[in-house]
């Protein structure tokens, strides 16, 4: 029998801090290594069971276990500009 880990609850401040840190990290297309490292370090610090950079350079985090998997996937490359 597998047990499931209770979800980690993040405050708005923690989420905002991660977002600010991430968009403040230069990550042009094909140069996302620093942003991926930031995400892996963040996931490790927040108790993920595993956090790695895969062969394609993606940040991959695993938390919990159970009968189903959920994948959240998004681009982390950025481009300069004034918005």
C-alpha atoms as one frame of an Amber mdcrd trajectory, in Angstrom:
protein
   0.000   0.000   0.000   1.418   3.363  -1.016   0.953   6.395   1.135   0.517
   9.877  -0.199   2.404  12.878   1.122   0.290  15.785   2.299   0.675  18.775
  -0.021   3.007  21.536   1.038   1.147  24.762   1.758   2.903  27.880   0.491
   2.143  31.422   1.509   1.460  34.131  -1.035   4.772  35.694  -0.007   6.710
  32.487  -0.736   5.073  32.130  -4.132   5.735  35.779  -4.972   9.369  35.438
  -3.891   9.883  32.398  -6.131   8.307  34.188  -9.089  10.408  37.339  -8.583
  13.576  35.262  -8.237  12.736  33.242 -11.327  11.948  36.176 -13.629  15.001
  38.030 -12.268  17.248  35.164 -13.384  18.461  35.575 -16.969  17.123  32.624
 -18.965  17.132  33.309 -22.700  16.110  30.454 -24.994  18.736  27.679 -24.819
  20.268  29.417 -21.780  17.859  28.367 -19.029  20.391  26.493 -16.852  20.467
  29.128 -14.076  16.662  29.240 -13.899  16.444  25.447 -13.835  19.042  25.346
 -11.039  17.065  27.971  -9.077  13.906  25.840  -9.357  15.694  22.627  -8.352
  17.279  24.352  -5.350  13.881  25.797  -4.375  12.163  22.416  -4.655  14.899
  20.790  -2.564  14.574  23.488   0.105  10.792  22.991   0.171  10.864  19.277
   0.866  10.381  17.698  -2.548  11.257  14.011  -2.497  13.487  14.503  -5.536
  14.504  17.496  -7.634  16.845  17.231 -10.603  17.754  18.771 -13.914  17.051
  16.194 -16.613  19.106  15.517 -19.755  17.141  18.159 -21.685  17.847  20.842
 -19.058  14.378  20.838 -17.489  13.817  21.232 -13.753  11.957  18.138 -12.564
  10.488  17.831  -9.068   8.803  14.857  -7.465   6.752  15.142  -4.317   4.669
  12.377  -2.812   3.581   9.084  -4.294   0.340   7.426  -5.113  -1.705   5.761
  -7.777  -1.694   8.823 -10.050   0.937  11.245 -11.311   0.370  14.885 -12.131
   2.691  16.843 -14.388   2.931  20.623 -14.435   4.932  21.793 -17.424   5.852
  25.261 -18.537   8.547  27.242 -20.287  11.164  28.961 -18.148  12.961  30.838
 -20.900  12.473  34.595 -20.928  13.091  37.486 -23.256  13.828  41.123 -22.572
  11.386  43.903 -23.126   9.421  46.683 -21.558   5.886  45.830 -20.577
